[in-house]
Amino acid sequence: MKKGPLGLALFVASLAANAAVPADPWTLVPALPTACYGQQDDFDEVLATRIETLSAEISRQAELNGQIEDRFDALDPQEKQRRMMDYMMENPQEATKVMQAMQSMGSEAAESHQVEEEGEGEQSQALAGLFARYDAALKTATDPIFAKRNKISAIGSDPEFEVLSRQLEQEYEKLCPQWWKGDPFRTWLAGYREFLIQGIPAREEAEAKGNAHYAMFGISAASYRSTIKMEAVKKYLMRATEVYRRRVDHATDWN
């Protein structure tokens, strides 16, 4: 059951403050709902809570990761040079790998980002097409009824208004099985999830190369943790929110 805006905000904040992101953040993704109306389940609240949990953990970890880079930046140039030369003399093979990783990092990161941006654009375009189809189907089913109902002046007393409102509800519920209990939104979300998952390895590899220099300069990166998977899950949950908020909230919304 949905809560009011203030109640939902407090509910989400309290849960997020005490929640922890599991080792596999994809386990935070709930089963997709099958109800026709948003008020018939708590899917929206669950998504909001888990998005908030992920956002908090991403921010927390990003701060820890940033502290490592801060320690690197705090070294003066002479100290950096000394540490680098010592590392190259003591670990020549590893030093070569680090230098190669640093040299390829920029181009590979840019390529990975471009592929991700292009893929996101294609996914967004496909979803926009589905939204247009859904809106058109709903419009075709309900516009004639709205046209009749809009001619009624005595909204509160004319029984025909209530009859037409029930017809609007019935037409929506006829569309529900196609759009909210099965395809095509579920198929799109499954494809979007796969798109996000496939992009993770390349991004993590580029990130690892970007961190390779810490060892050379004697900086511990033990507290470093990638946020890439969490960011992907958050993107998916936000898209699921976007999709399922298209449902009519309650049957009485037709009144």
Protein Blocks (a to p, Z undefined) as FASTA:
>chain_A
ZZdfklmmmmmmmmmmmpccdfblmlmpccddfbfbfklpcklmmmmmmmmmmmmmmmmm
mmmmmmmmmmmmmpcfklmmmmmmmmmmmmmmlmmmmmmmmmmmmmmmmmmmmmmmmmmm
mmmmmmmmmmmmmmmmmmmmmmmmmmmmmmpmblmlmmklmmmmmmmmmmmmmmmmmmmm
mcfklmmmmmmmmmmmmmmmmmmmmmmmmmmmmmmnopafklgccfklmmmmmmmmmmmm
mmmmmpcfbfklmZZ
